[in-house]
Amino acid sequence: MLTCREKCGVPAEGFLLLFFLVLTSLFSSINACSNGNCQLLDPCSLPTDCVAGLYCSNCPALGKTQPVCTRGQTIQPTSIIKGLPFNKYSWLVTHNSFSIVDAPSVLGVPRITFYNQEDSVTNQLRNGVRGLMLDMYDFENDIWLCHSIRGQCYDFTAFEPAINTLKEVEAFLSENPSEIVTIIIEDYVHTPKGLTKLFTDAGLVNYWFPVSEMPAKGEDWPTVTDMVAQNHRLLVFTSIPSKEADEGIAYQWRYMVENEPGDGGIVQGSCPHRKESQAFNLRSASLFLQNYFPTFPVEAEACKEHSTTLTEMVATCYKAAGNVMPNFLAVNFYMRSDGGGVFDTLDRMNGQTLCGCSSVTACQAGAKMGSCKDIAAPNRTSLTGSTGGVFSGSVQFSSGTSQLSNLLVLDLAQLSLIALLLL
């Protein structure tokens, strides 16, 4: 009988060498970058592989199962172009900021409701979120953050007392004295002066932007420099008009126009204004909020929603508002994307408005409009290279670990198959 050495075209030692070469090649591709060195869109296998400001994730909804380093933080536009009126910038807003996946039930009752975000409000702020949408209700002899059924909070839709989240905001403002935060309240609080007491107890009146100084006829807002200097770094809006006179809380739609929330705000080619909002063309409100989220949030679909369709909808709403860029972009699951997501979109929005460039990263302080730096596409540099405005924070999705594990199992299965074929 002929041995393999005699009958095969390649010596057995050659098969062994080939096997180890394939093995080395596969593990080299997996570990081509690691330990915090992987750049934007580089393949990754562990959360710690990516540079600061990025995390490891994939987007099966778009057929992208290979995890790559994905943007998870904003570049604050005020770190590049300083001192303009507040309404010249575009800011990231989280829809139902309090409605957090896996948030424990304070009441010990299983929660039956939907979720919109995946990390704490503190972490949202650290990652660059500058607007919080909060639904507030009278509940349990206090004011709570809650989803409702016909305007009523129940123990199985409640999240936590609102003061807990507001104290997170106060801590962030205290630790970051140049940052400005906006809170937009869907208001179901009927307790007289209830919100006044709430914000006072949370220590937030120290940062309050007074209603008397808000432009009510479409004028520019004060500059961000002046707002910081005066410590007017918290803007609060309510959906109840009477509270402006009663409690000094700005009625949202007196100062802000807004497109239709939910499914009505994500129809391609259409950007109708919300029924409570003034029409876009009246120009009597100088802030513009663009809602971009479906009525029923689905985590797994968010990375798809935050791809090309998001950019297209921003362009649609920009045109619908008479070539006015949204100041606030409100989304669900803000971290989810196929690479750049809402963060890249905001870079483009601020770049167009602030300097006439394709991205805010191309803007040059003090340069004339349209004078842009040459930047690579895609931008593969670490966010830590930015001039301030980037905050440390991270998110580990509940499904992220299993996705990465599946990748490694697939690789080992492929190796085993190769070994059987070679031996």
C-alpha positions in Angstrom: 0.0 0.0 0.0 1.3 3.4 -0.9 1.8 5.8 2.0 0.6 9.4 1.8 4.2 10.4 1.3 4.3 8.3 -1.8 0.9 8.9 -3.4 0.2 12.5 -2.5 1.5 15.4 -4.5 2.4 17.3 -1.3 4.4 15.7 1.6 2.5 15.3 4.9 4.7 17.9 6.5 3.5 20.3 3.8 -0.1 19.8 4.8 0.8 20.5 8.4 2.7 23.6 7.4 -0.3 24.8 5.3 -2.7 24.2 8.1 -0.6 26.3 10.5 -0.3 29.0 7.9 -4.1 29.1 7.5 -4.5 29.1 11.2 -2.1 31.9 11.6 -3.7 33.9 8.8 -7.2 33.6 10.3 -6.1 34.6 13.8 -4.0 37.4 12.4 -7.1 38.8 10.6 -9.1 38.5 13.8 -6.4 40.2 15.8 -5.1 42.6 13.1 -5.8 45.3 15.6 -6.6 44.9 19.3 -6.1 46.4 22.7 -7.6 49.7 21.9 -5.9 50.2 18.5 -8.7 49.4 16.1 -10.0 52.4 14.1 -13.4 53.2 12.7 -14.8 50.3 10.6 -11.9 48.0 11.4 -13.1 44.5 12.2 -13.1 43.8 16.0 -13.8 40.9 18.3 -13.8 42.5 21.8 -15.3 45.7 23.2 -11.7 46.7 24.2 -10.3 46.5 20.7 -11.5 49.9 19.5 -10.0 53.3 20.2 -11.6 55.8 22.5 -15.0 57.0 21.2 -15.7 53.8 19.3 -17.2 50.5 20.3 -17.5 47.0 18.7 -20.8 46.2 17.1 -22.5 45.0 14.0 -25.7 45.5 12.0 -27.5 42.3 11.0 -30.5 44.4 9.9 -28.4 45.5 7.0 -26.8 42.1 6.5 -23.6 43.2 8.2 -22.8 40.5 10.7 -19.0 41.1 11.0 -18.5 43.3 14.1 -16.6 46.5 13.4 -15.5 49.5 15.4 -18.5 51.9 15.4 -18.8 55.5 16.5 -20.3 56.0 19.9 -19.6 59.6 20.8 -20.2 63.1 19.3 -17.7 65.7 18.4 -19.1 68.8 20.1 -19.3 71.5 17.4 -18.5 74.2 20.0 -15.1 72.6 20.4 -14.3 73.6 16.8 -16.4 76.7 16.0 -16.9 78.7 19.2 -19.1 81.6 20.2 -22.0 81.5 17.8 -25.7 81.8 18.8 -27.1 78.7 20.4 -29.5 78.2 17.5 -26.7 77.9 14.9 -25.6 74.5 16.2 -27.2 71.1 15.9 -27.4 68.9 19.0 -28.1 65.2 19.6 -31.3 64.4 21.6 -32.4 61.1 23.0 -36.2 60.3 22.7 -37.5 59.0 26.0 -34.1 59.3 27.5 -35.3 57.6 30.7 -36.8 54.5 29.0 -33.7 52.3 29.3 -33.4 48.6 28.4 -32.9 46.4 31.5 -33.6 49.3 33.9 -34.6 47.6 37.1 -38.2 48.1 38.4 -38.1 50.4 41.4 -41.5 49.2 42.4 -40.7 45.5 42.2 -43.4 45.0 39.6 -42.5 43.5 36.2 -42.5 46.4 33.6 -44.7 46.0 30.6 -43.8 48.8 28.2 -41.4 49.7 25.4 -37.8 50.9 25.6 -36.0 53.6 23.6 -32.4 53.8 24.9 -29.7 51.4 26.1 -27.5 53.3 28.7 -27.9 55.6 31.6 -28.6 59.3 31.2 -25.2 60.0 32.7 -23.6 58.0 30.0 -25.8 59.5 27.3 -24.5 63.0 28.4 -20.9 61.7 28.5 -21.2 60.4 25.0 -22.4 63.8 23.7 -26.2 63.8 24.0 -27.2 67.4 24.7 -31.0 67.1 24.8 -33.2 64.8 26.9 -36.9 64.1 26.2 -38.6 63.2 29.5 -42.2 62.2 30.1 -43.2 63.4 33.6 -46.3 62.3 35.6 -47.9 62.7 39.0 -47.4 59.3 40.5 -46.9 57.7 44.0 -47.3 61.2 45.6 -44.3 62.4 43.6 -43.2 63.2 40.0 -42.1 60.1 38.0 -40.7 59.3 34.6 -43.1 57.0 33.0 -44.8 55.7 29.8 -48.5 56.1 29.9 -51.8 54.7 28.8 -54.1 57.6 27.8 -52.1 60.0 30.0 -52.1 57.8 33.1 -48.9 56.3 34.7 -49.1 52.8 36.0 -46.8 50.8 38.2 -46.0 48.5 35.2 -45.1 51.4 33.0 -43.2 53.5 35.5 -39.4 53.9 35.6 -38.3 56.0 38.5 -38.8 59.3 40.4 -37.8 62.2 38.0 -35.5 63.7 40.6 -33.1 60.7 40.2 -32.5 61.6 36.5 -32.4 65.3 37.1 -29.7 64.8 39.7 -27.7 63.0 37.0 -28.1 66.1 34.8 -27.0 68.4 37.7 -23.9 66.3 38.3 -23.0 66.5 34.7 -23.4 70.2 34.5 -21.4 70.7 37.6 -18.5 68.5 36.3 -18.6 70.1 32.8 -18.9 73.9 33.3 -18.9 74.7 29.5 -21.7 72.3 28.5 -25.3 73.2 27.8 -28.2 70.7 28.2 -31.8 71.0 27.0 -34.7 69.2 28.7 -38.0 68.8 26.8 -40.8 67.6 29.0 -43.9 65.8 27.8 -45.8 67.2 30.8 -48.6 65.3 32.7 -47.8 67.0 36.0 -50.8 68.7 37.5 -49.5 69.3 41.0 -49.3 73.1 41.5 -45.7 74.2 41.3 -44.7 70.6 41.1 -42.0 71.1 38.5 -40.7 74.2 40.2 -40.1 72.1 43.4 -38.7 69.2 41.4 -36.0 71.3 39.7 -35.2 73.2 42.8 -34.7 70.0 44.8 -32.5 68.7 42.1 -30.3 71.8 42.3 -30.9 72.7 38.7 -32.3 76.2 39.2 -28.6 77.3 39.4 -28.3 76.6 35.7 -31.7 77.8 34.6 -32.0 79.8 31.4 -34.7 82.4 32.2 -37.8 82.5 30.0 -37.6 86.3 29.9 -34.4 86.1 27.9 -35.6 83.6 25.3 -36.2 85.0 21.9 -39.9 84.8 21.2 -40.0 86.3 17.6 -37.5 84.1 15.8 -34.4 86.1 16.7 -31.1 84.5 17.4 -30.4 83.1 20.8 -27.5 84.4 22.9 -24.1 83.0 22.0 -23.0 79.8 23.7 -20.2 81.8 25.2 -22.5 84.2 26.9 -24.8 81.4 28.1 -21.8 79.6 29.7 -20.5 82.9 31.2 -23.9 83.6 32.8 -24.3 79.9 33.8 -27.6 79.8 31.9 -26.7 76.2 30.8 -30.0 74.5 31.2 -33.0 75.0 28.8 -36.3 73.5 30.0 -39.4 73.3 27.9 -42.9 72.0 28.8 -45.8 70.9 26.7 -48.3 72.8 28.9 -48.6 76.5 27.9 -49.9 77.8 31.2 -46.7 76.8 33.0 -44.7 79.6 31.3 -46.6 82.2 33.3 -47.2 80.1 36.4 -43.7 78.5 36.8 -41.4 80.3 34.4 -41.0 77.1 32.3 -40.9 77.8 28.6 -43.8 76.5 26.5 -42.1 74.4 23.9 -43.9 75.4 20.7 -43.6 79.1 21.4 -39.9 78.8 20.8 -39.5 75.7 18.7 -40.9 74.2 15.6 -41.1 70.4 15.3 -41.9 67.8 12.7 -44.3 64.9 13.2 -43.0 62.4 15.8 -43.2 58.6 15.3 -43.9 56.9 12.0 -45.1 60.2 10.5 -41.6 61.6 10.9 -39.7 58.9 9.0 -41.6 58.9 5.7 -39.0 59.4 3.0 -39.6 62.7 1.1 -42.0 64.1 3.6 -41.5 66.3 6.7 -44.9 67.6 8.0 -44.9 69.7 11.1 -46.4 68.4 14.3 -49.9 69.6 14.9 -49.0 71.5 18.1 -46.1 73.2 16.3 -46.2 76.4 14.3 -45.8 75.9 10.6 -42.1 75.9 9.5 -42.5 79.0 7.3 -43.8 81.3 10.0 -40.3 82.0 11.3 -41.5 83.1 14.7 -39.6 80.3 16.5 -35.8 80.1 16.2 -35.3 76.5 17.3 -36.1 73.5 15.1 -36.5 69.9 16.5 -36.4 67.0 14.1 -37.9 63.8 15.4 -36.5 60.7 13.7 -37.8 57.5 15.3 -40.6 55.0 14.6 -43.7 54.8 16.8 -42.7 51.4 18.1 -39.0 51.2 18.8 -37.0 48.0 17.8 -33.4 47.8 19.0 -32.3 45.5 16.2 -33.7 47.9 13.5 -32.1 51.1 14.8 -28.7 50.5 13.2 -30.5 50.3 9.8 -32.6 53.4 10.6 -29.5 55.4 11.4 -27.8 54.7 8.0 -28.5 56.4 4.7 -32.2 57.0 5.4 -31.4 59.3 8.4 -29.2 61.5 6.2 -31.9 61.7 3.6 -34.6 62.6 6.1 -32.4 65.4 7.5 -32.1 66.8 4.0 -35.9 66.5 3.5 -36.7 68.4 6.7 -34.0 71.0 6.0 -35.8 71.8 2.7 -39.2 71.7 4.3 -38.1 74.3 6.8 -36.9 76.6 4.1 -33.3 75.6 4.2 -33.0 75.8 8.0 -31.0 73.0 9.6 -32.6 71.2 12.6 -31.0 72.3 15.9 -32.1 69.1 17.6 -32.0 65.6 16.2 -34.1 63.2 18.4 -33.6 59.4 18.0 -34.1 56.1 19.7 -31.1 53.9 20.5 -28.7 56.6 19.5 -25.6 54.3 19.6 -26.8 51.9 17.0 -25.5 52.2 13.5 -23.5 50.5 10.7 -20.5 52.7 11.4 -21.0 56.4 11.8 -24.7 56.7 12.4 -26.2 59.8 14.0 -22.8 61.0 14.9 -21.7 61.3 11.3 -25.0 62.9 10.4 -24.6 65.5 13.1 -21.0 66.2 11.9 -22.4 66.9 8.4 -25.3 69.0 9.7 -22.9 71.2 11.8 -20.4 71.3 9.0 -22.9 72.7 6.5 -24.3 75.3 8.9 -21.1 76.5 10.7 -18.6 76.6 7.9 -20.1 75.4 4.6 -18.1 72.1 4.7 -19.0 68.5 4.3 -18.3 67.8 8.0 -17.6 69.9 11.1 -14.2 68.2 11.3 -13.3 70.1 8.1 -14.2 73.5 9.7 -11.4 75.9 10.5 -11.9 78.4 13.3 -11.8 82.0 12.1 -11.8 80.9 8.4 -14.3 82.3 5.9 -17.4 80.2 5.0 -16.5 77.4 2.6 -12.8 77.3 3.6 -12.5 73.6 4.5 -9.7 71.4 5.6 -8.9 68.3 3.6 -10.3 65.3 5.5 -10.2 61.6 4.7 -13.4 59.7 4.0 -14.3 57.8 6.0 -12.7 59.6 9.0 -10.6 56.8 10.5 -8.9 58.9 13.2 -9.5 58.4 16.9 -12.0 60.8 18.4 -9.5 61.5 21.1 -7.6 63.6 18.5 -10.4 66.2 18.6 -9.9 69.5 20.4 -12.1 68.9 23.4 -15.8 68.2 23.4 -15.4 64.4 23.6 -16.4 62.6 26.8 -15.4 59.2 28.1 -18.3 56.7 28.2 -19.2 53.3 26.9 -22.1 51.1 26.2 -22.3 47.3 26.2 -25.4 46.2 24.5 -27.2 43.2 26.0 -26.9 41.4 22.7 -23.4 42.5 21.9 -21.5 39.7 23.7 -23.5 37.0 22.0 -22.8 38.5 18.6 -19.1 38.6 19.2 -19.1 35.1 20.6 -20.9 33.8 17.5 -18.1 35.4 15.4 -15.4 33.5 17.3 -17.4 30.2 17.2 -17.7 30.6 13.4 -13.9 31.1 13.1 -13.1 28.0 15.2 -15.6 25.9 13.2 -13.9 27.0 10.0 -10.5 26.0 11.4 -11.8 22.6 12.4 -13.2 22.0 8.9 -9.9 23.0 7.3 -8.0 20.7 9.7 -10.2 17.7 8.7 -9.7 18.5 5.0 -5.9 18.8 5.4 -5.3 15.7 7.5 
